Amino acid sequence: MKTIAEILETKKADMRELEKFLYDNPEIEMEEFKAKEKFIELLEKEGFEIEKEIEGLPTAFVAHKSNGEGPSIGICSEYDALPGIGHACGHNLIGAMGYGAAVTLAEWLLNSDYKGSVYLFGTPAEETGRGKPGLLETGWFKKADVAMMTHPSKENIVTSGMINLEGYDITFHGRASHAAGAPENGVNALDAAMIFYSSVAMLRQQLRDCSRIHMIITNGGAAVNIIPDKTQLRVEIRHEDVKYFRELVDKVLGIAEYAAKAAGCTVDVEMFEPPIACMKNNKVLVELYKKHLHEHGITQYIENFKSGGCSDMGNVSQEMPAIHPSMAMVRPDSDEHTLEFLEDVDKPFAIERMYLFAQCMAEVGADILAEPKLLDDIKADFSKD
């Protein structure tokens, strides 16, 4: 029986082909039709059963292979790009790693005496948090017992510290009037927006560490000689602790109400993106992943990492055992969402690491398939807290 490493060696050409295709054809969230088609082409060649039509997610897919009743291993591929900057978050690598881990593990399983299934979840729109929550809502993640993915980074981080996030559009409504001829007849919605912005800015001084509130003005008025009757801000709020996060959201939205009253306006509040949950790292899965990192000579990594970032993988981790390690695949001074990161994620070092971390995920899956009792420990850890 071939080892995971031996099987992976036969998948490297297709992994590289997929990675390069994604890199050269960046598509933003919910427009990843070329990416989906490429995944399906390669997965059909591997003999996977593929669900190509996912309700509400035109660019998602779910593929699987099964060898009877047993543990079900879920692996996630992301493949959306950033607007205007392509794959500067490395989703080309995430997509190819997920594919490589899934096809390698599935071939190993079907040539073994073990029972179980391997699922590859094609999760689009990570940058706006729509893909994985959509697959959760439609029940697809219930097909798997665990979920894994690996993210490129400038350092090795085995326990992700991603946090809660919610985003809101705050719209203030006033009354228009000629700004020079009859300003006294207007109700200035821009005043309300400025009161809100300034008040939130002052609130930041009293926030707990790792709190994040960031805003842009998306509508400041129609013309300079018209008292603005409508203005709009977009705000995102983040914190790791769920209880404090809820308090923080309530404070910010409360400020919007008071800002409207102060300016004589009304206000509408609407969530513009799905809420993102903090990452609940499964300790048993993390230890399995670390074991295979050690086997490959990687013994230096960060645990309990604090971050202001987030991912919809956090939503998955709240519903089932999951991990989201971020591993060094770029230069030490290369930050995500930059041109430097974009350059690095298609270089030979990144490709070499892409193969390595796909192998680690496949090896974690093989551990569970070969020893189903591990699932008891994994689920027990998930049930804590």
Order of alpha helices (4+ residues) and beta strands (2+ residues): alpha-alpha-beta-beta-beta-alpha-beta-alpha-beta-beta-beta-alpha-beta-beta-alpha-beta-alpha-alpha-beta-beta-alpha-alpha-alpha
